Amino acid sequence: MAKIPEFNFSKAKQVVVDLNIPEDEYLRVYRGSARTVLAYSIDGRRVSFPANILQPFITRTGIRGRFRIRFDEQGRFSSIEKL
């Protein structure tokens, strides 16, 4: 089985992911049982990021759409936008 490449935040400035997270699943963040989201970028890399950065995008049906996540030079979260 081929290994999926990890996303290297220190080398890349941004990543684009497609998300489809039902509301009940995202509510785990509020209950304290989830702190990170594991997703795959559109180019196939595995990406993990803090779940709370998605809070502005939650609706009654959850979080759906394509998002661009940007990082600073140290690989820390900088911004997120819905595309």
Secondary structure, 3 states (H helix, E strand, C coil): CCCCCECCCCCCCEEEEEEEECHHHHHHHHHCCCCEEEEEECCCCEEEEEHHHHHHHCECCEEEEEEEEEECCCCCEEEEEEC
